[in-house]
């Protein structure tokens, strides 16, 4: 019942305009199915093995998003089930999606707004050129940008990162055409989703606040 109560509280806070992704990477099949029974329909996994395991266990109307770094050599292993990718930052991955997927994959371009060496993603300055390169991949459907804020208690620092991603999205929207539609923002986790939503997040990735700590 804990997951159900958490979900109902989160939905009250978040509302219907924001898609809540349950991050289940540290949680069992039973816990994941409990989240599904509570009403969750979007799940996030960051490893290929976990992605395939949860996809097999969940009903067909659930969406499993790949939210971690995806190695290009692993794309073929999940291509049949990959519909959302939140971490596109290399053309090598796009090439493999084009090669192995029989359907379009909705992709967020990962942007390292904070510039931290520990984080993956393109610099904001690299994004326009990357989007231009993506135009030639028909199976890669760019729908928005993703970032992660620094692990800090300083809300102004977190807010600045989300604000900069939103500004980048706004500047890129004017060039939308074909498979490049930079509209959505995937940002915000258990500790900062409220700040992210205030800055326009349309997808939030919630782990412990929904599923419980591990």
C-alpha positions as CSV (number, residue, x, y, z in Angstrom):
1,X,0.0,0.0,0.0
2,X,2.9,2.3,0.5
3,X,3.6,2.7,-3.2
4,X,-0.1,3.4,-3.9
5,X,-0.2,6.0,-1.2
6,X,3.0,7.6,-2.5
7,X,1.7,7.6,-6.1
8,X,-1.6,9.2,-5.1
9,X,0.2,12.0,-3.2
10,X,2.6,12.6,-6.0
11,X,-0.2,12.8,-8.6
12,X,-1.9,15.5,-6.4
13,X,1.3,17.5,-6.4
14,X,2.3,16.9,-10.0
15,X,-1.0,17.0,-11.8
16,X,-2.0,15.5,-15.1
17,X,0.2,17.7,-17.4
18,X,3.5,16.1,-16.2
19,X,4.3,12.4,-17.0
20,X,5.6,10.6,-13.9
21,X,8.2,8.0,-14.6
22,X,8.7,5.4,-11.8
23,X,12.4,4.7,-11.6
24,X,12.4,1.0,-10.7
25,X,16.1,0.1,-11.2
26,X,16.6,-0.9,-7.6
27,X,13.3,-2.6,-7.1
28,X,11.8,-6.0,-7.7
29,X,9.3,-7.2,-10.2
30,X,6.7,-7.5,-7.5
31,X,7.3,-3.9,-6.4
32,X,7.2,-2.7,-10.0
33,X,3.9,-4.5,-10.5
34,X,2.6,-3.0,-7.3
35,X,3.3,0.4,-8.9
36,X,1.5,-0.6,-12.0
37,X,-1.5,-1.7,-10.0
38,X,-1.4,1.7,-8.2
39,X,-1.8,3.4,-11.6
40,X,1.7,4.0,-12.8
41,X,2.1,3.5,-16.6
42,X,5.6,4.8,-17.2
43,X,8.7,3.1,-15.8
44,X,12.4,4.0,-16.0
45,X,15.4,1.6,-16.2
46,X,19.1,2.4,-16.7
47,X,20.5,-1.0,-17.5
48,X,19.7,-3.2,-20.5
49,X,19.1,-6.3,-18.3
50,X,16.7,-4.5,-16.0
51,X,14.9,-2.9,-19.0
52,X,14.3,-6.2,-20.6
53,X,13.3,-7.8,-17.3
54,X,10.7,-5.1,-16.5
55,X,9.4,-5.0,-20.0
56,X,8.7,-8.7,-20.0
57,X,7.0,-8.5,-16.6
58,X,4.8,-5.5,-17.2
59,X,1.5,-5.5,-19.1
60,X,1.6,-4.2,-22.7
61,X,0.1,-0.8,-21.9
62,X,3.0,0.1,-19.7
63,X,5.9,2.1,-21.2
64,X,9.5,1.3,-20.1
65,X,11.8,4.2,-20.7
66,X,15.6,3.8,-21.0
67,X,16.9,6.5,-18.8
68,X,20.6,5.6,-18.4
69,X,23.6,5.7,-20.7
70,X,23.0,3.3,-23.5
71,X,26.0,1.8,-25.2
72,X,25.7,1.6,-28.9
73,X,26.6,-2.1,-29.0
74,X,23.6,-2.8,-26.7
75,X,21.0,-1.0,-28.8
76,X,20.3,-4.2,-30.8
77,X,19.4,-6.1,-27.6
78,X,16.5,-3.7,-26.7
79,X,15.5,-2.3,-30.1
80,X,12.3,-4.2,-30.3
81,X,11.1,-2.7,-27.0
82,X,12.7,0.7,-27.0
83,X,10.2,3.5,-27.5
84,X,11.6,6.2,-25.2
85,X,15.3,7.0,-24.7
86,X,16.2,9.8,-22.3
87,X,20.0,9.9,-22.8
88,X,20.8,10.4,-26.5
89,X,24.2,12.2,-26.8
90,X,26.1,10.2,-29.3
91,X,25.6,9.7,-33.0
92,X,26.8,6.1,-32.7
93,X,23.6,5.3,-30.7
94,X,21.4,7.0,-33.4
95,X,23.1,4.9,-36.1
96,X,22.3,1.7,-34.2
97,X,18.7,2.8,-33.6
98,X,18.4,3.4,-37.4
99,X,19.9,0.0,-38.1
100,X,18.0,-2.2,-35.6
101,X,14.7,-0.5,-34.8
102,X,11.6,-1.2,-36.8
103,X,9.8,1.8,-35.3
104,X,10.5,5.4,-34.3
105,X,12.2,5.9,-30.9
106,X,11.2,9.1,-29.0
107,X,14.5,10.5,-27.8
108,X,15.6,13.2,-25.4
109,X,19.0,14.7,-26.1
110,X,20.9,14.6,-22.8
111,X,22.5,18.0,-22.0
112,X,25.2,18.4,-19.3
113,X,24.0,21.9,-18.2
114,X,26.0,21.9,-15.0
115,X,29.2,21.0,-16.8
116,X,30.1,18.4,-14.1
117,X,32.8,16.0,-15.3
118,X,30.9,13.1,-13.6
119,X,27.8,13.6,-15.8
120,X,27.2,12.5,-19.4
121,X,25.6,14.6,-22.0
122,X,26.4,17.3,-24.6
123,X,27.3,20.9,-23.6
124,X,24.5,23.3,-24.4
125,X,26.6,24.8,-27.2
126,X,26.9,21.3,-28.9
127,X,23.2,20.7,-29.0
128,X,22.3,22.6,-32.2
129,X,24.9,20.9,-34.3
130,X,23.9,17.5,-32.8
131,X,20.2,18.1,-33.8
132,X,21.3,18.9,-37.3
133,X,23.1,15.6,-37.5
134,X,20.0,13.8,-36.2
135,X,17.9,15.0,-39.2
136,X,19.2,12.1,-41.3
137,X,18.0,9.4,-38.9
138,X,14.3,8.7,-39.6
139,X,13.9,6.3,-36.7
140,X,15.3,8.9,-34.2
141,X,12.4,11.1,-33.2
142,X,13.8,14.0,-31.1
143,X,11.1,15.1,-28.7
144,X,13.0,17.2,-26.2
145,X,15.9,17.7,-23.8
146,X,17.0,16.0,-20.6
147,X,19.3,17.0,-17.8
148,X,20.2,16.2,-14.2
149,X,20.8,18.8,-11.6
150,X,23.8,18.8,-9.3
151,X,23.5,16.9,-6.0
152,X,23.2,19.9,-3.7
153,X,21.0,21.4,-1.1
154,X,21.3,24.8,-2.8
155,X,17.9,25.3,-4.5
156,X,19.1,28.3,-6.4
157,X,21.9,26.2,-8.1
158,X,19.4,23.5,-9.0
159,X,16.9,26.1,-10.3
160,X,19.6,27.7,-12.5
161,X,20.3,24.4,-14.2
162,X,16.6,23.7,-15.0
163,X,16.1,27.3,-16.1
164,X,19.0,27.1,-18.5
165,X,17.6,23.8,-20.0
166,X,14.2,25.4,-20.5
167,X,15.8,28.4,-22.1
168,X,17.8,26.2,-24.5
169,X,14.6,24.3,-25.4
170,X,12.8,27.6,-26.1
171,X,15.6,28.7,-28.4
172,X,15.6,25.4,-30.3
173,X,11.9,25.1,-30.8
174,X,11.9,27.7,-33.6
175,X,13.9,25.2,-35.7
176,X,11.4,22.3,-35.3
177,X,10.8,20.3,-38.4
178,X,10.5,16.7,-39.5
179,X,11.9,14.3,-36.9
180,X,13.3,17.2,-34.8
181,X,10.6,18.5,-32.4
182,X,12.2,19.9,-29.3
183,X,9.2,20.4,-27.1
184,X,9.5,18.3,-23.9
185,X,11.8,18.6,-20.9
186,X,12.8,15.5,-18.9
187,X,14.2,16.8,-15.7
188,X,13.6,16.4,-11.9
189,X,14.0,13.5,-9.6
190,X,12.8,12.6,-6.1
191,X,14.8,15.4,-4.4
192,X,14.1,18.2,-6.9
193,X,11.0,17.4,-9.0
194,X,9.1,20.4,-7.6
195,X,11.7,22.8,-8.8
196,X,11.9,21.1,-12.2
197,X,8.1,21.4,-12.7
198,X,8.2,25.1,-11.8
199,X,10.6,25.4,-14.7
200,X,8.5,23.5,-17.2
201,X,9.4,19.8,-16.8
202,X,7.0,17.6,-18.7
203,X,8.6,14.3,-17.6
204,X,10.0,13.7,-14.1
205,X,11.9,10.6,-13.0
206,X,10.9,9.6,-9.5
207,X,12.5,6.7,-7.6
208,X,12.6,6.7,-3.8
209,X,9.8,9.2,-3.3
210,X,7.5,6.8,-5.1
211,X,9.0,3.3,-4.7
212,X,10.6,3.7,-1.3
213,X,14.3,3.9,-0.5
214,X,16.8,1.1,-1.1
